[in-house]
Amino acid sequence: MKSCTYTKLASAILILVFPLVSGCAILPGGGYSNDPIVAEQQRQIESLKAELDRAEQDTNDAKQREKAAKSRLKAAQDELKVMQTEAKRRAS
């Protein structure tokens, strides 16, 4: 019975809060200023943020390539050890 009450209460709260949340999401404020100097600075900041995002993605990609290269190196080293062991056994 308590869970039914909590469900009804949560539903009522969501119904009341949803219009407020969705209304705030569509309010203006993300646009550029009317002042050309301020608008240019805003565009420059957006450009720098995009550049930073690209650099971070490039860094993540490089880390993944490094991990893959290390994995391939380790596999090749293990394979070499196996081959050396087999070669010693044949020579004996």
C-alpha atoms as one frame of an Amber mdcrd trajectory, in Angstrom:
protein
   0.000   0.000   0.000   2.849   2.360   0.807   4.449   1.844  -2.585   1.201
   2.847  -4.271   1.162   6.079  -2.245   4.796   6.789  -3.103   4.113   6.112
  -6.772   1.174   8.508  -6.798   3.202  11.137  -4.964   6.140  10.764  -7.367
   3.785  10.990 -10.354   2.181  14.160  -9.011   5.575  15.758  -8.419   6.765
  14.866 -11.920   3.588  16.286 -13.449   4.151  19.548 -11.599   7.891  19.779
 -12.255   8.015  18.701 -15.922   6.523  21.919 -17.401   8.991  23.987 -15.405
  11.959  21.929 -16.565  10.891  21.861 -20.201  10.078  25.578 -20.119  13.551
  26.453 -18.885  15.110  24.339 -21.607  13.609  26.447 -24.383  14.296  29.857
 -22.897  16.627  32.011 -24.971  20.061  32.716 -23.637  22.291  30.514 -25.712
  22.311  32.923 -28.644  24.811  35.566 -29.521  24.764  39.046 -28.074  23.669
  42.051 -30.114  27.021  43.692 -29.405  29.416  42.671 -32.230  32.458  42.579
 -29.943  30.710  40.344 -27.406  29.282  38.145 -30.169  32.740  37.702 -31.684
  34.151  36.729 -28.284  31.316  34.216 -27.842  32.088  32.713 -31.260  35.776
  32.525 -30.398  34.992  30.755 -27.121  32.781  28.237 -28.947  35.545  27.669
 -31.481  38.105  27.092 -28.730  35.756  24.697 -26.937  35.316  22.734 -30.171
  39.090  22.680 -30.646  39.518  21.416 -27.084  36.938  18.678 -27.672  38.779
  17.580 -30.834  42.122  17.556 -28.986  40.648  15.483 -26.158  39.210  13.025
 -28.681  42.586  12.824 -30.446  44.240  12.152 -27.081  41.777   9.363 -26.310
  42.330   7.873 -29.763  46.104   7.995 -29.271  45.784   6.245 -25.911  43.722
   3.492 -27.524  46.326   3.090 -30.295  49.076   2.930 -27.659  47.216   0.206
 -25.737  46.704  -1.777 -28.939  50.386  -1.430 -29.872  51.478  -2.573 -26.402
  49.146  -5.540 -26.657  50.553  -6.516 -30.068  54.121  -6.128 -28.748  53.382
  -8.329 -25.730  51.807 -10.987 -27.979  54.827 -10.921 -30.312  57.228 -11.224
 -27.358  55.273 -14.173 -25.976  55.283 -15.824 -29.384  59.061 -15.303 -29.638
  59.582 -16.967 -26.252  57.512 -19.953 -27.367  59.505 -20.225 -30.598  62.802
 -20.004 -28.724  61.695 -22.725 -26.328  60.650 -24.955 -29.215  63.934 -24.318
 -31.007  65.900 -25.328 -27.877  63.862 -28.528 -27.553  64.560 -29.450 -31.194
  68.245 -28.705 -30.804  68.511 -30.976 -27.753
